[in-house]
């Protein structure tokens, strides 16, 4: 409660500082204050029962329009789609039977697949004989409309096209029977695209996870005490031993002592590198399908820890950049007369898409908290643990991403290449990451230079 109160004071101060006008800081502060107020009032059952969450009034049509608006307004999903599509086309070179599985959930847009059909049609070796597209989405009506639009587009391109819609969310799929759920057929060149969804499989029991970490830290502290006793019994010339730093919340506590017992490592399941059963089962099931490539796009933020204070501070900086980017994008598109974005339209995108995401980060806890964004370095480690190895994005894919940024005309938007991955940045702050993977030939974690390259890249990306 005390930490939440301090966070509320900080957000309220931000709102007061930005009170003049209707700038992005003010709108962000309002969203953050709303979340914090609801969190502070949560222990008072009568009040929380009386509070009505505005999200209950969101009908499917409004949500659909806001998601489409986010895609049209923000430069980042457009960059992710063109880069991902290029990686897919390169992975299925010379393949005649192509099956694309889109697991992007609410971020799925028909225009991504229309563009992919055009790229496959322009292949030097000619288009595939058959293109199959399976899309996972919780909106059956949208899937039906998407099937109609894409079938018409494929007919105009004179391409054999088949569409399969799976109504549901990624976390609700039967991973033990994924081949049948996605209708995978033998002989197909399979590719998987997963945009802003994998983090939903990181949901875990935070209390159990924190207890596991605390037990490990106590073990480390005991070992450090024994080491200190051993050092004190030795002659001074041998040098002093270090000590384990025990830290509160989820700041990195794994600083091994400078002694021969530095092999002690953090437990496999920590707030910094979780591999929950849901994620492990999903990645194992995908790997068993032997895809040519798996394209992963994720928010690049540290929203997966147990500490509410740290989560709040990170969310404040991350979403300040997101709100800023939407504000600049709305101004740029309006000045270009491509679309006149009214304040109400922009506010709807911010409230329905970004605002609901902020609620997922700050209001929910434990297994109910699905918005668990993490850094590229962590995703790279998890993919390798699951038996995948990195596929560096090609020069052509990165160039397409840079071309899209230039077309958006936003000075503060930039792509940063990181050893085969791409970070999508606003004012030099990474907001999203794109990486590509394939099953490791050894059947285990990624090997050799590719593994070290991705881990090294992630460490650089975190060192800001």
C-alpha positions in Angstrom: 0.0 0.0 0.0 2.8 2.4 0.9 4.6 1.8 -2.4 1.3 2.3 -4.4 0.7 5.5 -2.6 4.2 6.8 -3.5 3.5 5.8 -7.1 0.2 7.6 -7.1 1.8 10.8 -5.8 4.3 10.6 -8.6 1.7 10.1 -11.3 -0.5 12.8 -9.8 2.5 15.2 -9.9 3.0 14.3 -13.5 -0.6 15.1 -14.3 -0.4 18.4 -12.5 2.8 19.4 -14.3 1.1 18.6 -17.6 -2.3 20.0 -16.7 -2.2 22.7 -19.4 -3.7 21.5 -22.7 -4.2 17.9 -23.7 -0.7 16.7 -24.3 0.5 13.0 -24.2 1.9 13.4 -20.7 -1.4 14.5 -19.3 -3.3 11.6 -21.0 -0.7 9.1 -19.8 -0.9 10.4 -16.2 -4.7 10.1 -16.2 -4.4 6.5 -17.3 -1.7 5.7 -14.7 -3.6 7.5 -11.9 -6.8 5.6 -12.7 -5.0 2.3 -12.4 -3.3 3.3 -9.1 -6.5 4.6 -7.6 -8.2 1.3 -8.3 -5.3 -0.6 -6.9 -5.3 1.5 -3.7 -9.1 1.0 -3.3 -8.9 -2.7 -3.9 -8.8 -3.6 -0.2 -12.1 -1.7 0.4 -14.5 -4.2 -1.0 -17.6 -2.0 -1.0 -15.9 0.7 -3.0 -14.3 -1.6 -5.5 -17.7 -3.3 -6.1 -19.2 0.1 -6.8 -16.5 1.1 -9.2 -17.4 0.2 -12.8 -14.5 -0.6 -15.0 -14.9 1.4 -18.3 -13.7 -1.6 -20.2 -17.0 -3.4 -19.6 -18.6 -1.0 -21.9 -16.3 -1.8 -24.9 -18.3 -3.6 -27.6 -16.5 -5.7 -30.2 -17.0 -3.0 -32.9 -15.3 -0.3 -30.8 -12.5 -2.7 -29.9 -12.0 -3.7 -33.6 -12.0 0.0 -34.7 -9.5 0.9 -32.0 -7.1 -1.9 -32.9 -7.3 -1.0 -36.6 -6.7 2.6 -35.6 -3.6 1.6 -33.6 -2.2 -0.2 -36.6 -2.8 2.8 -38.9 -1.5 5.3 -36.4 1.5 3.7 -34.8 4.6 3.1 -37.0 5.7 0.0 -34.9 3.2 -2.7 -36.0 3.7 -1.7 -39.6 7.4 -2.1 -39.3 7.0 -5.4 -37.5 4.8 -6.8 -40.3 7.0 -5.8 -43.2 10.1 -7.1 -41.6 8.3 -10.3 -40.5 6.9 -10.9 -44.0 10.3 -10.5 -45.6 11.7 -13.1 -43.2 8.9 -15.5 -44.1 9.3 -15.1 -47.9 13.0 -15.8 -47.5 12.4 -18.9 -45.4 10.0 -20.5 -47.9 12.2 -19.8 -51.0 11.5 -22.4 -53.7 8.7 -24.0 -51.6 5.5 -24.9 -53.5 3.3 -25.7 -50.5 3.4 -22.9 -47.9 1.5 -22.8 -44.7 1.6 -19.6 -42.6 0.3 -19.6 -39.0 -0.5 -16.2 -37.6 -0.6 -16.1 -33.8 -0.8 -12.4 -33.4 -4.3 -12.4 -31.8 -5.8 -8.9 -31.5 -2.9 -7.4 -33.4 -3.7 -9.4 -36.6 -4.6 -7.2 -39.5 -5.6 -8.4 -43.0 -3.2 -5.9 -44.7 -0.3 -7.9 -43.3 -1.4 -11.0 -45.1 -2.4 -9.1 -48.3 1.2 -7.7 -48.4 2.6 -11.3 -47.9 0.5 -12.6 -50.8 1.9 -9.9 -53.0 5.5 -10.7 -51.9 5.0 -14.4 -52.6 3.5 -13.6 -56.0 6.6 -11.6 -56.9 9.1 -14.4 -56.1 11.7 -14.9 -58.8 10.8 -18.6 -58.9 7.1 -17.8 -59.1 4.4 -18.0 -56.5 3.8 -21.2 -54.4 1.4 -23.7 -55.8 -0.7 -23.4 -52.7 -0.7 -20.8 -49.8 -2.5 -21.8 -46.6 -3.1 -19.3 -43.9 -4.2 -20.2 -40.3 -5.1 -17.3 -38.1 -5.8 -17.5 -34.3 -8.1 -14.8 -33.1 -10.9 -14.4 -30.5 -13.2 -12.6 -32.9 -15.0 -15.1 -35.2 -16.8 -12.3 -37.1 -13.4 -10.7 -37.9 -12.0 -14.0 -39.0 -14.9 -14.5 -41.4 -14.4 -11.1 -42.9 -10.6 -11.6 -43.1 -11.2 -14.9 -45.0 -13.4 -13.1 -47.5 -11.0 -10.2 -48.1 -7.9 -12.5 -48.5 -9.7 -14.9 -50.7 -10.7 -12.1 -53.1 -7.2 -10.7 -53.1 -5.7 -14.2 -53.9 -8.1 -14.6 -56.7 -7.1 -11.3 -58.2 -3.4 -12.4 -57.9 -4.3 -15.8 -59.5 -3.0 -17.7 -56.5 -4.4 -20.9 -54.9 -5.3 -19.8 -51.3 -6.9 -21.5 -48.3 -7.9 -19.9 -45.1 -8.4 -21.5 -41.7 -9.6 -19.5 -38.7 -9.2 -20.7 -35.1 -11.5 -18.8 -32.7 -9.8 -18.4 -29.4 -6.7 -16.9 -27.6 -3.2 -18.3 -27.7 -3.2 -19.3 -24.1 -6.4 -21.3 -24.6 -5.1 -23.6 -27.4 -4.6 -27.3 -26.8 -0.8 -27.4 -27.1 -0.8 -31.2 -26.8 -2.8 -31.4 -30.0 -1.4 -28.3 -31.9 -1.0 -30.1 -35.2 -4.7 -30.9 -35.4 -5.8 -27.5 -34.0 -3.8 -25.7 -36.7 -4.6 -28.3 -39.4 -0.9 -28.9 -40.2 -0.4 -31.2 -43.2 2.7 -33.2 -44.2 4.8 -31.8 -47.0 4.1 -28.2 -46.2 6.7 -25.5 -45.5 5.4 -24.2 -42.2 6.1 -20.7 -40.8 4.8 -19.2 -37.6 4.3 -15.5 -36.9 3.7 -14.4 -33.3 3.2 -10.7 -32.7 2.8 -9.3 -29.1 1.4 -12.6 -27.8 4.1 -14.8 -26.3 4.3 -12.7 -23.1 0.8 -13.9 -22.3 2.2 -17.3 -21.6 4.5 -16.0 -18.9 1.6 -15.7 -16.4 2.6 -17.4 -13.2 1.9 -17.5 -9.5 4.0 -14.5 -8.4 3.8 -15.5 -4.7 5.2 -19.0 -5.4 7.8 -17.6 -7.7 8.9 -15.0 -5.1 9.1 -17.7 -2.4 11.3 -19.8 -4.6 13.6 -16.9 -5.3 13.8 -16.0 -1.6 14.7 -19.5 -0.6 17.4 -19.5 -3.2 18.7 -16.1 -1.9 18.8 -17.4 1.6 20.8 -20.4 0.4 23.2 -18.0 -1.3 23.5 -15.9 1.8 24.3 -19.0 3.9 27.0 -20.0 1.5 28.4 -16.5 1.6 28.5 -16.6 5.4 30.4 -19.9 5.3 32.8 -18.4 2.7 33.3 -15.4 4.9 34.1 -17.6 7.9 36.6 -19.6 5.8 38.2 -16.4 4.6 38.5 -15.0 8.1 40.4 -18.2 9.2 42.9 -17.8 6.4 46.0 -15.6 6.4 45.3 -12.0 5.2 47.6 -12.5 2.2 45.0 -14.7 0.5 42.7 -11.8 -0.1 39.2 -11.2 1.1 36.1 -12.8 -0.3 33.2 -10.9 -1.6 29.7 -11.2 -0.4 26.3 -11.9 -1.9 24.1 -8.8 -2.1 20.6 -9.5 -0.9 18.2 -7.1 -2.5 14.6 -6.4 -1.9 11.9 -6.5 -4.7 13.2 -7.8 -8.0 16.4 -5.9 -8.5 19.1 -8.3 -9.7 20.4 -10.0 -6.6 22.6 -12.6 -8.4 26.0 -11.2 -7.8 28.2 -14.1 -7.0 31.0 -13.7 -4.4 34.6 -13.6 -5.7 35.3 -17.0 -4.2 35.7 -20.6 -5.6 31.9 -21.1 -5.0 30.8 -18.7 -7.8 29.2 -21.6 -9.6 26.0 -21.0 -7.6 23.4 -19.9 -10.1 19.9 -18.5 -9.8 17.0 -20.9 -10.0 15.6 -21.7 -13.5 12.4 -19.9 -12.6 13.1 -16.4 -11.6 11.3 -13.1 -12.3 14.2 -12.4 -14.7 14.1 -15.6 -16.7 10.9 -17.6 -16.3 10.0 -20.6 -18.4 6.5 -21.3 -17.1 4.8 -24.6 -18.2 2.5 -22.9 -20.6 5.3 -21.2 -22.6 7.5 -24.3 -22.4 4.6 -26.5 -23.7 3.8 -24.1 -26.5 7.3 -23.7 -27.7 7.9 -27.5 -27.5 4.7 -28.1 -29.6 5.8 -25.5 -32.2 9.2 -27.0 -32.4 7.7 -30.4 -33.0 6.0 -29.0 -36.1 9.5 -28.3 -37.6 8.7 -24.8 -38.9 11.0 -23.2 -41.4 11.0 -20.0 -39.3 9.3 -18.5 -36.2 9.0 -14.7 -36.2 8.6 -13.2 -32.8 7.7 -9.5 -32.1 7.3 -8.4 -28.5 7.2 -5.3 -26.4 10.7 -4.5 -25.2 10.1 -3.6 -21.6 10.7 -4.9 -18.1 7.1 -5.5 -17.0 7.5 -9.1 -15.8 8.9 -8.7 -12.3 7.1 -9.2 -9.0 7.9 -5.7 -7.7 5.0 -3.3 -8.3 7.2 -0.3 -7.7 9.7 -1.3 -10.4 6.8 -2.3 -12.8 5.2 1.0 -12.3 8.4 3.0 -13.0 9.2 1.0 -16.1 5.6 1.3 -17.4 5.7 5.0 -16.8 8.7 5.5 -19.1 7.7 2.9 -21.6 4.1 4.2 -22.2 5.3 7.8 -22.1 7.2 7.0 -25.2 4.2 5.1 -26.7 1.8 8.0 -26.0 4.4 10.4 -27.5 4.7 8.4 -30.7 0.9 8.2 -31.1 0.7 12.0 -30.6 3.4 12.7 -33.2 1.9 10.2 -35.6 -1.5 11.7 -35.4 -0.1 15.2 -36.1 2.0 13.8 -39.0 -0.8 12.0 -40.7 -3.2 15.0 -40.3 -0.6 17.4 -41.8 -0.1 15.0 -44.7 -3.9 15.0 -45.2 -3.8 11.1 -45.5 -6.3 10.9 -42.6 -7.6 13.6 -40.3 -7.2 12.1 -36.9 -9.5 13.8 -34.5 -8.7 14.0 -30.8 -11.6 11.6 -30.1 -10.2 9.0 -32.5 -6.8 9.2 -31.1 -8.2 9.1 -27.5 -10.1 5.9 -28.4 -7.0 4.2 -29.6 -5.1 5.2 -26.5 -7.9 4.2 -24.2 -8.9 0.9 -25.8 -5.6 -0.4 -26.9 -2.8 1.2 -24.8 -4.9 1.9 -21.8 -6.1 -1.7 -21.5 -2.5 -2.8 -21.8 -1.5 -0.5 -19.0 -4.3 -2.0 -16.8 -2.9 -5.5 -17.6 0.5 -4.4 -16.4 -0.5 -2.6 -13.2 -3.9 -3.8 -12.0 -3.7 -7.5 -12.3 -1.5 -9.9 -10.3 -0.4 -13.5 -10.3 -1.7 -15.8 -12.9 -4.3 -13.2 -14.0 -1.6 -10.8 -15.1 -1.1 -11.6 -18.8 0.7 -8.4 -19.8 4.2 -9.5 -18.9 6.5 -7.8 -21.3 10.2 -8.6 -21.2 13.5 -7.7 -22.8 14.9 -9.1 -26.0 17.7 -10.8 -24.1 15.2 -12.7 -22.0 13.2 -13.9 -25.0 16.4 -15.0 -26.8 17.4 -17.1 -23.7 13.9 -18.6 -23.5 13.9 -19.5 -27.2 17.3 -21.2 -26.9 16.2 -23.1 -23.8 13.2 -24.4 -25.8 15.5 -25.7 -28.6 15.5 -22.9 -31.1 18.4 -21.1 -32.7 18.5 -17.5 -34.0 18.0 -16.7 -37.6 19.6 -13.2 -38.2 17.3 -10.9 -40.1 18.6 -10.2 -43.6 19.7 -6.9 -45.0 16.6 -6.9 -47.2 14.3 -7.4 -44.2 16.0 -4.6 -42.2 16.0 -2.3 -45.2 12.2 -2.8 -45.6 11.8 -1.9 -41.9 13.9 1.3 -42.4 11.9 2.2 -45.5 8.7 1.9 -43.6 10.0 4.2 -40.9 11.0 6.8 -43.5 7.5 6.6 -45.0 5.9 7.3 -41.7 7.9 10.5 -41.5 8.4 10.5 -37.8 11.8 12.0 -36.8 12.0 10.3 -33.4 11.2 6.9 -34.7 14.1 4.6 -35.6 15.2 1.0 -36.0 18.3 -0.3 -34.2 19.9 -3.4 -35.6 21.3 -5.7 -32.8 23.2 -8.6 -34.2 20.5 -10.2 -36.2 17.5 -8.7 -34.3 15.7 -5.4 -34.6 14.7 -3.0 -31.9 12.0 -0.5 -32.8 12.8 2.7 -30.9 11.2 6.0 -30.0 13.7 8.8 -29.1 16.4 6.1 -28.7 14.2 4.1 -26.3 13.5 0.5 -27.5 9.8 -0.2 -27.4 9.5 -3.4 -29.4 11.8 -6.1 -30.7 11.7 -8.4 -33.7 13.6 -11.7 -33.9 13.5 -14.9 -36.0 14.1 -18.5 -35.0 14.2 -22.0 -36.3 14.5 -25.4 -34.5 18.0 -26.1 -33.5 19.5 -29.1 -35.4 21.0 -30.6 -32.2 17.6 -30.9 -30.6 18.7 -28.7 -27.7 19.5 -25.1 -27.2 21.0 -22.9 -29.9 24.6 -23.7 -30.5 27.8 -22.0 -31.5 28.1 -18.4 -32.7 24.3 -17.9 -33.1 23.6 -18.6 -29.5 26.4 -16.3 -28.2 25.4 -13.6 -30.7 21.8 -13.4 -29.5 22.7 -13.4 -25.8 25.4 -10.8 -26.3 23.0 -8.6 -28.3 20.4 -8.8 -25.5 22.9 -7.7 -22.9 23.8 -4.7 -25.1 20.2 -3.9 -25.6 19.6 -3.8 -21.8 22.7 -1.6 -21.2 21.1 1.8 -21.8 
